[in-house]
Amino acid sequence: MTSKKDEVEKIQGRLTVVQGLWDYERTQILKALGIDGDINPRSWSTEALVDEIKDCIEDCIEGHKVNDRPLKSRRLVS
């Protein structure tokens, strides 16, 4: 039979792994959006991240540059 302490440590370990995966995914999303450098993924709320993605999509549709590359809306569907 496992003790309560063992169960807590097991859950905390799983949470640590999940948080690490979220950090990695957010960092990769931010890099894809052109936000590079020393990124603290935990400082980005989900809402702020979604807003940044929306802004990037709007810029792409309007033909603005993203990551110093001109993007056209047709590239979004091809």
N, CA, C and O atoms as a Tripos MOL2 file, in Angstrom:
@<TRIPOS>MOLECULE
protein
  312   311    78     0     0
PROTEIN
NO_CHARGES

@<TRIPOS>ATOM
      1 N           0.8430   -1.1770    0.0000 N.3       1 MET1
      2 CA          0.0000    0.0000    0.0000 C.3       1 MET1
      3 C           0.8910    1.2450    0.0000 C.2       1 MET1
      4 O           1.8600    1.3370    0.7540 O.2       1 MET1
      5 N           0.5420    2.1820   -0.8530 N.am      2 THR2
      6 CA          1.3510    3.3990   -0.9410 C.3       2 THR2
      7 C           0.8740    4.4230    0.0720 C.2       2 THR2
      8 O          -0.3140    4.5310    0.3740 O.2       2 THR2
      9 N           1.8230    5.1580    0.5780 N.am      3 SER3
     10 CA          1.4840    6.1810    1.5630 C.3       3 SER3
     11 C           0.9990    7.4430    0.8650 C.2       3 SER3
     12 O           1.1770    7.6180   -0.3410 O.2       3 SER3
     13 N           0.3880    8.3050    1.6420 N.am      4 LYS4
     14 CA         -0.1020    9.5810    1.1070 C.3       4 LYS4
     15 C           1.0610   10.4110    0.5530 C.2       4 LYS4
     16 O           0.9200   11.0930   -0.4610 O.2       4 LYS4
     17 N           2.2050   10.3440    1.2290 N.am      5 LYS5
     18 CA          3.3840   11.0830    0.7760 C.3       5 LYS5
     19 C           3.8320   10.5890   -0.5910 C.2       5 LYS5
     20 O           4.1870   11.3900   -1.4560 O.2       5 LYS5
     21 N           3.8190    9.2680   -0.7930 N.am      6 ASP6
     22 CA          4.1950    8.7090   -2.0970 C.3       6 ASP6
     23 C           3.2410    9.1580   -3.1900 C.2       6 ASP6
     24 O           3.6690    9.4760   -4.3000 O.2       6 ASP6
     25 N           1.9510    9.1860   -2.8830 N.am      7 GLU7
     26 CA          0.9520    9.6270   -3.8570 C.3       7 GLU7
     27 C           1.1500   11.1000   -4.2160 C.2       7 GLU7
     28 O           1.0460   11.4760   -5.3840 O.2       7 GLU7
     29 N           1.4340   11.9250   -3.2180 N.am      8 VAL8
     30 CA          1.6670   13.3540   -3.4560 C.3       8 VAL8
     31 C           2.8900   13.5410   -4.3440 C.2       8 VAL8
     32 O           2.8560   14.3340   -5.2850 O.2       8 VAL8
     33 N           3.9650   12.8200   -4.0570 N.am      9 GLU9
     34 CA          5.1890   12.9260   -4.8620 C.3       9 GLU9
     35 C           4.9390   12.4600   -6.2950 C.2       9 GLU9
     36 O           5.4730   13.0380   -7.2420 O.2       9 GLU9
     37 N           4.1320   11.4200   -6.4500 N.am     10 LYS10
     38 CA          3.8070   10.9170   -7.7800 C.3      10 LYS10
     39 C           3.0240   11.9590   -8.5820 C.2      10 LYS10
     40 O           3.3100   12.1940   -9.7560 O.2      10 LYS10
     41 N           2.0490   12.5710   -7.9420 N.am     11 ILE11
     42 CA          1.2480   13.6070   -8.6060 C.3      11 ILE11
     43 C           2.1070   14.8230   -8.9310 C.2      11 ILE11
     44 O           2.0080   15.3780  -10.0260 O.2      11 ILE11
     45 N           2.9530   15.2410   -7.9840 N.am     12 GLN12
     46 CA          3.8190   16.3920   -8.2250 C.3      12 GLN12
     47 C           4.7820   16.1220   -9.3780 C.2      12 GLN12
     48 O           5.0780   17.0200  -10.1670 O.2      12 GLN12
     49 N           5.2650   14.8980   -9.4730 N.am     13 GLY13
     50 CA          6.1510   14.5310  -10.5770 C.3      13 GLY13
     51 C           5.4490   14.6410  -11.9150 C.2      13 GLY13
     52 O           6.0200   15.1420  -12.8840 O.2      13 GLY13
     53 N           4.2060   14.1710  -11.9720 N.am     14 ARG14
     54 CA          3.4320   14.2640  -13.2040 C.3      14 ARG14
     55 C           3.1550   15.7220  -13.5720 C.2      14 ARG14
     56 O           3.2340   16.1000  -14.7410 O.2      14 ARG14
     57 N           2.8330   16.5310  -12.5730 N.am     15 LEU15
     58 CA          2.5810   17.9520  -12.8290 C.3      15 LEU15
     59 C           3.8260   18.6490  -13.3560 C.2      15 LEU15
     60 O           3.7390   19.5120  -14.2290 O.2      15 LEU15
     61 N           4.9750   18.2740  -12.8280 N.am     16 THR16
     62 CA          6.2380   18.8540  -13.2840 C.3      16 THR16
     63 C           6.4800   18.5120  -14.7540 C.2      16 THR16
     64 O           6.9110   19.3630  -15.5320 O.2      16 THR16
     65 N           6.2020   17.2710  -15.1260 N.am     17 VAL17
     66 CA          6.3820   16.8460  -16.5160 C.3      17 VAL17
     67 C           5.4250   17.6130  -17.4260 C.2      17 VAL17
     68 O           5.8310   18.0940  -18.4840 O.2      17 VAL17
     69 N           4.1680   17.7300  -17.0280 N.am     18 VAL18
     70 CA          3.1760   18.4480  -17.8330 C.3      18 VAL18
     71 C           3.5700   19.9160  -17.9720 C.2      18 VAL18
     72 O           3.4770   20.4780  -19.0620 O.2      18 VAL18
     73 N           4.0040   20.5350  -16.8920 N.am     19 GLN19
     74 CA          4.4170   21.9440  -16.9550 C.3      19 GLN19
     75 C           5.6040   22.1130  -17.8800 C.2      19 GLN19
     76 O           5.6760   23.0930  -18.6230 O.2      19 GLN19
     77 N           6.5380   21.1730  -17.8480 N.am     20 GLY20
     78 CA          7.6830   21.2290  -18.7540 C.3      20 GLY20
     79 C           7.2650   21.1400  -20.2120 C.2      20 GLY20
     80 O           7.8080   21.8430  -21.0640 O.2      20 GLY20
     81 N           6.3000   20.2750  -20.4990 N.am     21 LEU21
     82 CA          5.7910   20.1600  -21.8630 C.3      21 LEU21
     83 C           5.0900   21.4370  -22.3030 C.2      21 LEU21
     84 O           5.2740   21.8890  -23.4340 O.2      21 LEU21
     85 N           4.2830   22.0250  -21.4150 N.am     22 TRP22
     86 CA          3.6090   23.2890  -21.7340 C.3      22 TRP22
     87 C           4.6290   24.3860  -21.9860 C.2      22 TRP22
     88 O           4.4830   25.1570  -22.9340 O.2      22 TRP22
     89 N           5.6580   24.4690  -21.1520 N.am     23 ASP23
     90 CA          6.7100   25.4760  -21.3400 C.3      23 ASP23
     91 C           7.3580   25.3180  -22.7110 C.2      23 ASP23
     92 O           7.5640   26.3000  -23.4240 O.2      23 ASP23
     93 N           7.6760   24.0820  -23.0730 N.am     24 TYR24
     94 CA          8.3150   23.8190  -24.3540 C.3      24 TYR24
     95 C           7.3920   24.2270  -25.5000 C.2      24 TYR24
     96 O           7.8250   24.9010  -26.4350 O.2      24 TYR24
     97 N           6.1290   23.8240  -25.4330 N.am     25 GLU25
     98 CA          5.1870   24.1490  -26.5010 C.3      25 GLU25
     99 C           4.9900   25.6580  -26.6460 C.2      25 GLU25
    100 O           4.9790   26.1770  -27.7620 O.2      25 GLU25
    101 N           4.8380   26.3540  -25.5400 N.am     26 ARG26
    102 CA          4.6730   27.8100  -25.6000 C.3      26 ARG26
    103 C           5.9180   28.4760  -26.1770 C.2      26 ARG26
    104 O           5.8130   29.4090  -26.9730 O.2      26 ARG26
    105 N           7.0860   28.0020  -25.7790 N.am     27 THR27
    106 CA          8.3320   28.5630  -26.3040 C.3      27 THR27
    107 C           8.4180   28.3750  -27.8100 C.2      27 THR27
    108 O           8.8170   29.2930  -28.5260 O.2      27 THR27
    109 N           8.0460   27.1910  -28.3000 N.am     28 GLN28
    110 CA          8.0770   26.9280  -29.7350 C.3      28 GLN28
    111 C           7.0730   27.7940  -30.4800 C.2      28 GLN28
    112 O           7.3720   28.2850  -31.5680 O.2      28 GLN28
    113 N           5.8890   27.9880  -29.9130 N.am     29 ILE29
    114 CA          4.8830   28.8560  -30.5380 C.3      29 ILE29
    115 C           5.3980   30.2850  -30.6100 C.2      29 ILE29
    116 O           5.2770   30.9390  -31.6450 O.2      29 ILE29
    117 N           5.9710   30.7700  -29.5140 N.am     30 LEU30
    118 CA          6.4840   32.1410  -29.4880 C.3      30 LEU30
    119 C           7.6250   32.3210  -30.4910 C.2      30 LEU30
    120 O           7.7040   33.3540  -31.1570 O.2      30 LEU30
    121 N           8.4930   31.3420  -30.6020 N.am     31 LYS31
    122 CA          9.5780   31.4190  -31.5810 C.3      31 LYS31
    123 C           9.0180   31.4510  -32.9940 C.2      31 LYS31
    124 O           9.5070   32.2000  -33.8390 O.2      31 LYS31
    125 N           7.9980   30.6470  -33.2540 N.am     32 ALA32
    126 CA          7.3790   30.6370  -34.5900 C.3      32 ALA32
    127 C           6.7470   31.9850  -34.9130 C.2      32 ALA32
    128 O           6.6440   32.3650  -36.0790 O.2      32 ALA32
    129 N           6.3260   32.7030  -33.8860 N.am     33 LEU33
    130 CA          5.7300   34.0220  -34.0790 C.3      33 LEU33
    131 C           6.7820   35.1240  -34.1740 C.2      33 LEU33
    132 O           6.4500   36.2930  -34.3710 O.2      33 LEU33
    133 N           8.0450   34.7460  -34.0340 N.am     34 GLY34
    134 CA          9.1240   35.7170  -34.1610 C.3      34 GLY34
    135 C           9.5730   36.3180  -32.8450 C.2      34 GLY34
    136 O          10.3740   37.2530  -32.8310 O.2      34 GLY34
    137 N           9.0710   35.7960  -31.7420 N.am     35 ILE35
    138 CA          9.4720   36.2810  -30.4240 C.3      35 ILE35
    139 C          10.5790   35.3570  -29.9450 C.2      35 ILE35
    140 O          10.3370   34.2260  -29.5240 O.2      35 ILE35
    141 N          11.7940   35.8670  -30.0200 N.am     36 ASP36
    142 CA         12.9650   35.0460  -29.7520 C.3      36 ASP36
    143 C          13.7320   35.5990  -28.5600 C.2      36 ASP36
    144 O          13.3510   36.6180  -27.9830 O.2      36 ASP36
    145 N          14.7790   34.9420  -28.2100 N.am     37 GLY37
    146 CA         15.6190   35.3980  -27.1200 C.3      37 GLY37
    147 C          15.3020   34.6680  -25.8340 C.2      37 GLY37
    148 O          14.8780   33.5120  -25.8450 O.2      37 GLY37
    149 N          15.5110   35.3480  -24.7420 N.am     38 ASP38
    150 CA         15.2840   34.7520  -23.4230 C.3      38 ASP38
    151 C          13.7860   34.8140  -23.1100 C.2      38 ASP38
    152 O          13.2950   35.8060  -22.5710 O.2      38 ASP38
    153 N          13.0790   33.7560  -23.4520 N.am     39 ILE39
    154 CA         11.6260   33.7080  -23.3040 C.3      39 ILE39
    155 C          11.2690   33.0110  -22.0020 C.2      39 ILE39
    156 O          11.7700   31.9270  -21.7030 O.2      39 ILE39
    157 N          10.3950   33.6500  -21.2300 N.am     40 ASN40
    158 CA          9.8330   33.0070  -20.0530 C.3      40 ASN40
    159 C           8.4000   32.6000  -20.4140 C.2      40 ASN40
    160 O           7.4840   33.4170  -20.3270 O.2      40 ASN40
    161 N           8.2050   31.3390  -20.8180 N.am     41 PRO41
    162 CA          6.8820   30.9300  -21.2890 C.3      41 PRO41
    163 C           5.7990   31.0320  -20.2210 C.2      41 PRO41
    164 O           4.6220   31.1740  -20.5520 O.2      41 PRO41
    165 N           6.1690   30.9640  -18.9780 N.am     42 ARG42
    166 CA          5.1690   31.0410  -17.9050 C.3      42 ARG42
    167 C           4.6440   32.4520  -17.6960 C.2      42 ARG42
    168 O           3.6220   32.6450  -17.0370 O.2      42 ARG42
    169 N           5.3400   33.4440  -18.2550 N.am     43 SER43
    170 CA          4.8640   34.8210  -18.1240 C.3      43 SER43
    171 C           3.7700   35.1310  -19.1460 C.2      43 SER43
    172 O           3.1320   36.1800  -19.0640 O.2      43 SER43
    173 N           3.5500   34.2430  -20.0930 N.am     44 TRP44
    174 CA          2.5230   34.4140  -21.1220 C.3      44 TRP44
    175 C           1.2550   33.6880  -20.6940 C.2      44 TRP44
    176 O           1.2470   32.4670  -20.5430 O.2      44 TRP44
    177 N           0.1990   34.4390  -20.5040 N.am     45 SER45
    178 CA         -1.0890   33.8000  -20.2340 C.3      45 SER45
    179 C          -1.6050   33.1940  -21.5350 C.2      45 SER45
    180 O          -1.1630   33.5690  -22.6220 O.2      45 SER45
    181 N          -2.5300   32.2680  -21.4190 N.am     46 THR46
    182 CA         -3.1240   31.6780  -22.6170 C.3      46 THR46
    183 C          -3.7880   32.7550  -23.4590 C.2      46 THR46
    184 O          -3.6830   32.7420  -24.6850 O.2      46 THR46
    185 N          -4.4670   33.6820  -22.8090 N.am     47 GLU47
    186 CA         -5.1400   34.7680  -23.5270 C.3      47 GLU47
    187 C          -4.1390   35.6200  -24.3090 C.2      47 GLU47
    188 O          -4.3830   35.9550  -25.4680 O.2      47 GLU47
    189 N          -3.0210   35.9680  -23.6870 N.am     48 ALA48
    190 CA         -2.0030   36.7760  -24.3610 C.3      48 ALA48
    191 C          -1.3960   36.0150  -25.5420 C.2      48 ALA48
    192 O          -1.1360   36.6000  -26.5930 O.2      48 ALA48
    193 N          -1.1770   34.7320  -25.3680 N.am     49 LEU49
    194 CA         -0.6250   33.9130  -26.4360 C.3      49 LEU49
    195 C          -1.6080   33.8260  -27.6120 C.2      49 LEU49
    196 O          -1.2060   33.9470  -28.7690 O.2      49 LEU49
    197 N          -2.8800   33.6190  -27.3150 N.am     50 VAL50
    198 CA         -3.9060   33.5660  -28.3670 C.3      50 VAL50
    199 C          -3.9920   34.9060  -29.0900 C.2      50 VAL50
    200 O          -4.1040   34.9380  -30.3150 O.2      50 VAL50
    201 N          -3.9400   36.0040  -28.3550 N.am     51 ASP51
    202 CA         -3.9830   37.3320  -28.9750 C.3      51 ASP51
    203 C          -2.7940   37.5310  -29.9200 C.2      51 ASP51
    204 O          -2.9470   38.0860  -31.0080 O.2      51 ASP51
    205 N          -1.6280   37.0820  -29.5030 N.am     52 GLU52
    206 CA         -0.4290   37.2020  -30.3380 C.3      52 GLU52
    207 C          -0.5820   36.3800  -31.6160 C.2      52 GLU52
    208 O          -0.1960   36.8320  -32.6940 O.2      52 GLU52
    209 N          -1.1400   35.1820  -31.5030 N.am     53 ILE53
    210 CA         -1.3690   34.3300  -32.6670 C.3      53 ILE53
    211 C          -2.3680   34.9940  -33.6100 C.2      53 ILE53
    212 O          -2.1620   35.0080  -34.8240 O.2      53 ILE53
    213 N          -3.4500   35.5430  -33.0580 N.am     54 LYS54
    214 CA         -4.4460   36.2410  -33.8800 C.3      54 LYS54
    215 C          -3.8160   37.4110  -34.6280 C.2      54 LYS54
    216 O          -4.0600   37.5930  -35.8200 O.2      54 LYS54
    217 N          -3.0040   38.2060  -33.9260 N.am     55 ASP55
    218 CA         -2.3300   39.3410  -34.5630 C.3      55 ASP55
    219 C          -1.4420   38.8700  -35.7140 C.2      55 ASP55
    220 O          -1.4180   39.4870  -36.7790 O.2      55 ASP55
    221 N          -0.7230   37.7880  -35.4980 N.am     56 CYS56
    222 CA          0.1630   37.2550  -36.5270 C.3      56 CYS56
    223 C          -0.6480   36.7960  -37.7450 C.2      56 CYS56
    224 O          -0.2630   37.0540  -38.8860 O.2      56 CYS56
    225 N          -1.7610   36.1210  -37.4970 N.am     57 ILE57
    226 CA         -2.6160   35.6620  -38.5970 C.3      57 ILE57
    227 C          -3.1700   36.8590  -39.3670 C.2      57 ILE57
    228 O          -3.1890   36.8540  -40.5980 O.2      57 ILE57
    229 N          -3.6190   37.8790  -38.6460 N.am     58 GLU58
    230 CA         -4.1310   39.0810  -39.3100 C.3      58 GLU58
    231 C          -3.0540   39.7290  -40.1590 C.2      58 GLU58
    232 O          -3.3230   40.1620  -41.2790 O.2      58 GLU58
    233 N          -1.8360   39.8010  -39.6360 N.am     59 ASP59
    234 CA         -0.7300   40.3660  -40.4120 C.3      59 ASP59
    235 C          -0.4640   39.5390  -41.6610 C.2      59 ASP59
    236 O          -0.1970   40.0920  -42.7280 O.2      59 ASP59
    237 N          -0.5360   38.2240  -41.5360 N.am     60 CYS60
    238 CA         -0.3170   37.3510  -42.6940 C.3      60 CYS60
    239 C          -1.3850   37.5830  -43.7530 C.2      60 CYS60
    240 O          -1.0830   37.6480  -44.9450 O.2      60 CYS60
    241 N          -2.6130   37.7050  -43.3230 N.am     61 ILE61
    242 CA         -3.7230   37.9090  -44.2560 C.3      61 ILE61
    243 C          -3.5830   39.2510  -44.9600 C.2      61 ILE61
    244 O          -3.8990   39.3750  -46.1430 O.2      61 ILE61
    245 N          -3.1140   40.2400  -44.2410 N.am     62 GLU62
    246 CA         -2.9410   41.5720  -44.8200 C.3      62 GLU62
    247 C          -1.6670   41.6780  -45.6470 C.2      62 GLU62
    248 O          -1.4480   42.6960  -46.3030 O.2      62 GLU62
    249 N          -0.8200   40.6450  -45.6290 N.am     63 GLY63
    250 CA          0.3940   40.6360  -46.4360 C.3      63 GLY63
    251 C           1.5900   41.2800  -45.7800 C.2      63 GLY63
    252 O           2.5720   41.5850  -46.4560 O.2      63 GLY63
    253 N           1.5340   41.4950  -44.4730 N.am     64 HIS64
    254 CA          2.6790   42.0760  -43.7670 C.3      64 HIS64
    255 C           3.7750   41.0280  -43.6180 C.2      64 HIS64
    256 O           3.5710   39.8450  -43.8890 O.2      64 HIS64
    257 N           4.9130   41.4810  -43.1920 N.am     65 LYS65
    258 CA          6.0300   40.5720  -42.9840 C.3      65 LYS65
    259 C           5.9510   39.9380  -41.6000 C.2      65 LYS65
    260 O           5.5880   40.5850  -40.6180 O.2      65 LYS65
    261 N           6.2950   38.6770  -41.5530 N.am     66 VAL66
    262 CA          6.4120   37.9510  -40.2950 C.3      66 VAL66
    263 C           7.7600   37.2510  -40.3350 C.2      66 VAL66
    264 O           8.0610   36.5390  -41.2940 O.2      66 VAL66
    265 N           8.5560   37.4410  -39.3250 N.am     67 ASN67
    266 CA          9.9200   36.8990  -39.2890 C.3      67 ASN67
    267 C          10.7260   37.3610  -40.4970 C.2      67 ASN67
    268 O          11.5090   36.5990  -41.0640 O.2      67 ASN67
    269 N          10.5240   38.6290  -40.8870 N.am     68 ASP68
    270 CA         11.2330   39.2460  -42.0130 C.3      68 ASP68
    271 C          10.9400   38.5840  -43.3480 C.2      68 ASP68
    272 O          11.6960   38.7590  -44.3040 O.2      68 ASP68
    273 N           9.8480   37.8210  -43.4270 N.am     69 ARG69
    274 CA          9.4560   37.2080  -44.6940 C.3      69 ARG69
    275 C           8.0790   37.7310  -45.0720 C.2      69 ARG69
    276 O           7.1540   37.6840  -44.2610 O.2      69 ARG69
    277 N           7.9340   38.2280  -46.2920 N.am     70 PRO70
    278 CA          6.5920   38.6480  -46.7080 C.3      70 PRO70
    279 C           5.7050   37.4240  -46.8780 C.2      70 PRO70
    280 O           6.0840   36.4680  -47.5540 O.2      70 PRO70
    281 N           4.5410   37.4500  -46.2760 N.am     71 LEU71
    282 CA          3.6150   36.3390  -46.3750 C.3      71 LEU71
    283 C           2.3410   36.7970  -47.0560 C.2      71 LEU71
    284 O           1.8640   37.9060  -46.8160 O.2      71 LEU71
    285 N           1.8090   35.9730  -47.8780 N.am     72 LYS72
    286 CA          0.5610   36.2530  -48.5660 C.3      72 LYS72
    287 C          -0.5220   35.3450  -48.0050 C.2      72 LYS72
    288 O          -0.2330   34.2530  -47.5160 O.2      72 LYS72
    289 N          -1.7520   35.7900  -48.0740 N.am     73 SER73
    290 CA         -2.8480   34.9990  -47.5320 C.3      73 SER73
    291 C          -2.9740   33.6580  -48.2280 C.2      73 SER73
    292 O          -3.4400   32.6960  -47.6180 O.2      73 SER73
    293 N          -2.5680   33.5670  -49.4960 N.am     74 ARG74
    294 CA         -2.6970   32.2870  -50.2070 C.3      74 ARG74
    295 C          -1.7990   31.2070  -49.5830 C.2      74 ARG74
    296 O          -2.0740   30.0160  -49.7290 O.2      74 ARG74
    297 N          -0.7540   31.6100  -48.9040 N.am     75 ARG75
    298 CA          0.1240   30.6340  -48.2570 C.3      75 ARG75
    299 C          -0.5520   29.9750  -47.0620 C.2      75 ARG75
    300 O          -0.1410   28.8980  -46.6290 O.2      75 ARG75
    301 N          -1.5750   30.6130  -46.5360 N.am     76 LEU76
    302 CA         -2.2760   30.0410  -45.3940 C.3      76 LEU76
    303 C          -3.1330   28.8370  -45.7820 C.2      76 LEU76
    304 O          -3.4100   27.9740  -44.9490 O.2      76 LEU76
    305 N          -3.5480   28.7810  -47.0370 N.am     77 VAL77
    306 CA         -4.4300   27.7050  -47.4650 C.3      77 VAL77
    307 C          -3.7400   26.7100  -48.4020 C.2      77 VAL77
    308 O          -4.3240   25.6770  -48.7330 O.2      77 VAL77
    309 N          -2.5400   26.9930  -48.8240 N.am     78 SER78
    310 CA         -1.8740   26.0750  -49.7490 C.3      78 SER78
    311 C          -1.1210   24.9980  -49.0170 C.2      78 SER78
    312 O          -0.5020   24.1400  -49.6460 O.2      78 SER78
@<TRIPOS>BOND
     1     1     2 1
     2     2     3 1
     3     3     4 2
     4     3     5 am
     5     5     6 1
     6     6     7 1
     7     7     8 2
     8     7     9 am
     9     9    10 1
    10    10    11 1
    11    11    12 2
    12    11    13 am
    13    13    14 1
    14    14    15 1
    15    15    16 2
    16    15    17 am
    17    17    18 1
    18    18    19 1
    19    19    20 2
    20    19    21 am
    21    21    22 1
    22    22    23 1
    23    23    24 2
    24    23    25 am
    25    25    26 1
    26    26    27 1
    27    27    28 2
    28    27    29 am
    29    29    30 1
    30    30    31 1
    31    31    32 2
    32    31    33 am
    33    33    34 1
    34    34    35 1
    35    35    36 2
    36    35    37 am
    37    37    38 1
    38    38    39 1
    39    39    40 2
    40    39    41 am
    41    41    42 1
    42    42    43 1
    43    43    44 2
    44    43    45 am
    45    45    46 1
    46    46    47 1
    47    47    48 2
    48    47    49 am
    49    49    50 1
    50    50    51 1
    51    51    52 2
    52    51    53 am
    53    53    54 1
    54    54    55 1
    55    55    56 2
    56    55    57 am
    57    57    58 1
    58    58    59 1
    59    59    60 2
    60    59    61 am
    61    61    62 1
    62    62    63 1
    63    63    64 2
    64    63    65 am
    65    65    66 1
    66    66    67 1
    67    67    68 2
    68    67    69 am
    69    69    70 1
    70    70    71 1
    71    71    72 2
    72    71    73 am
    73    73    74 1
    74    74    75 1
    75    75    76 2
    76    75    77 am
    77    77    78 1
    78    78    79 1
    79    79    80 2
    80    79    81 am
    81    81    82 1
    82    82    83 1
    83    83    84 2
    84    83    85 am
    85    85    86 1
    86    86    87 1
    87    87    88 2
    88    87    89 am
    89    89    90 1
    90    90    91 1
    91    91    92 2
    92    91    93 am
    93    93    94 1
    94    94    95 1
    95    95    96 2
    96    95    97 am
    97    97    98 1
    98    98    99 1
    99    99   100 2
   100    99   101 am
   101   101   102 1
   102   102   103 1
   103   103   104 2
   104   103   105 am
   105   105   106 1
   106   106   107 1
   107   107   108 2
   108   107   109 am
   109   109   110 1
   110   110   111 1
   111   111   112 2
   112   111   113 am
   113   113   114 1
   114   114   115 1
   115   115   116 2
   116   115   117 am
   117   117   118 1
   118   118   119 1
   119   119   120 2
   120   119   121 am
   121   121   122 1
   122   122   123 1
   123   123   124 2
   124   123   125 am
   125   125   126 1
   126   126   127 1
   127   127   128 2
   128   127   129 am
   129   129   130 1
   130   130   131 1
   131   131   132 2
   132   131   133 am
   133   133   134 1
   134   134   135 1
   135   135   136 2
   136   135   137 am
   137   137   138 1
   138   138   139 1
   139   139   140 2
   140   139   141 am
   141   141   142 1
   142   142   143 1
   143   143   144 2
   144   143   145 am
   145   145   146 1
   146   146   147 1
   147   147   148 2
   148   147   149 am
   149   149   150 1
   150   150   151 1
   151   151   152 2
   152   151   153 am
   153   153   154 1
   154   154   155 1
   155   155   156 2
   156   155   157 am
   157   157   158 1
   158   158   159 1
   159   159   160 2
   160   159   161 am
   161   161   162 1
   162   162   163 1
   163   163   164 2
   164   163   165 am
   165   165   166 1
   166   166   167 1
   167   167   168 2
   168   167   169 am
   169   169   170 1
   170   170   171 1
   171   171   172 2
   172   171   173 am
   173   173   174 1
   174   174   175 1
   175   175   176 2
   176   175   177 am
   177   177   178 1
   178   178   179 1
   179   179   180 2
   180   179   181 am
   181   181   182 1
   182   182   183 1
   183   183   184 2
   184   183   185 am
   185   185   186 1
   186   186   187 1
   187   187   188 2
   188   187   189 am
   189   189   190 1
   190   190   191 1
   191   191   192 2
   192   191   193 am
   193   193   194 1
   194   194   195 1
   195   195   196 2
   196   195   197 am
   197   197   198 1
   198   198   199 1
   199   199   200 2
   200   199   201 am
   201   201   202 1
   202   202   203 1
   203   203   204 2
   204   203   205 am
   205   205   206 1
   206   206   207 1
   207   207   208 2
   208   207   209 am
   209   209   210 1
   210   210   211 1
   211   211   212 2
   212   211   213 am
   213   213   214 1
   214   214   215 1
   215   215   216 2
   216   215   217 am
   217   217   218 1
   218   218   219 1
   219   219   220 2
   220   219   221 am
   221   221   222 1
   222   222   223 1
   223   223   224 2
   224   223   225 am
   225   225   226 1
   226   226   227 1
   227   227   228 2
   228   227   229 am
   229   229   230 1
   230   230   231 1
   231   231   232 2
   232   231   233 am
   233   233   234 1
   234   234   235 1
   235   235   236 2
   236   235   237 am
   237   237   238 1
   238   238   239 1
   239   239   240 2
   240   239   241 am
   241   241   242 1
   242   242   243 1
   243   243   244 2
   244   243   245 am
   245   245   246 1
   246   246   247 1
   247   247   248 2
   248   247   249 am
   249   249   250 1
   250   250   251 1
   251   251   252 2
   252   251   253 am
   253   253   254 1
   254   254   255 1
   255   255   256 2
   256   255   257 am
   257   257   258 1
   258   258   259 1
   259   259   260 2
   260   259   261 am
   261   261   262 1
   262   262   263 1
   263   263   264 2
   264   263   265 am
   265   265   266 1
   266   266   267 1
   267   267   268 2
   268   267   269 am
   269   269   270 1
   270   270   271 1
   271   271   272 2
   272   271   273 am
   273   273   274 1
   274   274   275 1
   275   275   276 2
   276   275   277 am
   277   277   278 1
   278   278   279 1
   279   279   280 2
   280   279   281 am
   281   281   282 1
   282   282   283 1
   283   283   284 2
   284   283   285 am
   285   285   286 1
   286   286   287 1
   287   287   288 2
   288   287   289 am
   289   289   290 1
   290   290   291 1
   291   291   292 2
   292   291   293 am
   293   293   294 1
   294   294   295 1
   295   295   296 2
   296   295   297 am
   297   297   298 1
   298   298   299 1
   299   299   300 2
   300   299   301 am
   301   301   302 1
   302   302   303 1
   303   303   304 2
   304   303   305 am
   305   305   306 1
   306   306   307 1
   307   307   308 2
   308   307   309 am
   309   309   310 1
   310   310   311 1
   311   311   312 2
@<TRIPOS>SUBSTRUCTURE
     1 MET1         2 RESIDUE 1 A MET
     2 THR2         6 RESIDUE 1 A THR
     3 SER3        10 RESIDUE 1 A SER
     4 LYS4        14 RESIDUE 1 A LYS
     5 LYS5        18 RESIDUE 1 A LYS
     6 ASP6        22 RESIDUE 1 A ASP
     7 GLU7        26 RESIDUE 1 A GLU
     8 VAL8        30 RESIDUE 1 A VAL
     9 GLU9        34 RESIDUE 1 A GLU
    10 LYS10       38 RESIDUE 1 A LYS
    11 ILE11       42 RESIDUE 1 A ILE
    12 GLN12       46 RESIDUE 1 A GLN
    13 GLY13       50 RESIDUE 1 A GLY
    14 ARG14       54 RESIDUE 1 A ARG
    15 LEU15       58 RESIDUE 1 A LEU
    16 THR16       62 RESIDUE 1 A THR
    17 VAL17       66 RESIDUE 1 A VAL
    18 VAL18       70 RESIDUE 1 A VAL
    19 GLN19       74 RESIDUE 1 A GLN
    20 GLY20       78 RESIDUE 1 A GLY
    21 LEU21       82 RESIDUE 1 A LEU
    22 TRP22       86 RESIDUE 1 A TRP
    23 ASP23       90 RESIDUE 1 A ASP
    24 TYR24       94 RESIDUE 1 A TYR
    25 GLU25       98 RESIDUE 1 A GLU
    26 ARG26      102 RESIDUE 1 A ARG
    27 THR27      106 RESIDUE 1 A THR
    28 GLN28      110 RESIDUE 1 A GLN
    29 ILE29      114 RESIDUE 1 A ILE
    30 LEU30      118 RESIDUE 1 A LEU
    31 LYS31      122 RESIDUE 1 A LYS
    32 ALA32      126 RESIDUE 1 A ALA
    33 LEU33      130 RESIDUE 1 A LEU
    34 GLY34      134 RESIDUE 1 A GLY
    35 ILE35      138 RESIDUE 1 A ILE
    36 ASP36      142 RESIDUE 1 A ASP
    37 GLY37      146 RESIDUE 1 A GLY
    38 ASP38      150 RESIDUE 1 A ASP
    39 ILE39      154 RESIDUE 1 A ILE
    40 ASN40      158 RESIDUE 1 A ASN
    41 PRO41      162 RESIDUE 1 A PRO
    42 ARG42      166 RESIDUE 1 A ARG
    43 SER43      170 RESIDUE 1 A SER
    44 TRP44      174 RESIDUE 1 A TRP
    45 SER45      178 RESIDUE 1 A SER
    46 THR46      182 RESIDUE 1 A THR
    47 GLU47      186 RESIDUE 1 A GLU
    48 ALA48      190 RESIDUE 1 A ALA
    49 LEU49      194 RESIDUE 1 A LEU
    50 VAL50      198 RESIDUE 1 A VAL
    51 ASP51      202 RESIDUE 1 A ASP
    52 GLU52      206 RESIDUE 1 A GLU
    53 ILE53      210 RESIDUE 1 A ILE
    54 LYS54      214 RESIDUE 1 A LYS
    55 ASP55      218 RESIDUE 1 A ASP
    56 CYS56      222 RESIDUE 1 A CYS
    57 ILE57      226 RESIDUE 1 A ILE
    58 GLU58      230 RESIDUE 1 A GLU
    59 ASP59      234 RESIDUE 1 A ASP
    60 CYS60      238 RESIDUE 1 A CYS
    61 ILE61      242 RESIDUE 1 A ILE
    62 GLU62      246 RESIDUE 1 A GLU
    63 GLY63      250 RESIDUE 1 A GLY
    64 HIS64      254 RESIDUE 1 A HIS
    65 LYS65      258 RESIDUE 1 A LYS
    66 VAL66      262 RESIDUE 1 A VAL
    67 ASN67      266 RESIDUE 1 A ASN
    68 ASP68      270 RESIDUE 1 A ASP
    69 ARG69      274 RESIDUE 1 A ARG
    70 PRO70      278 RESIDUE 1 A PRO
    71 LEU71      282 RESIDUE 1 A LEU
    72 LYS72      286 RESIDUE 1 A LYS
    73 SER73      290 RESIDUE 1 A SER
    74 ARG74      294 RESIDUE 1 A ARG
    75 ARG75      298 RESIDUE 1 A ARG
    76 LEU76      302 RESIDUE 1 A LEU
    77 VAL77      306 RESIDUE 1 A VAL
    78 SER78      310 RESIDUE 1 A SER
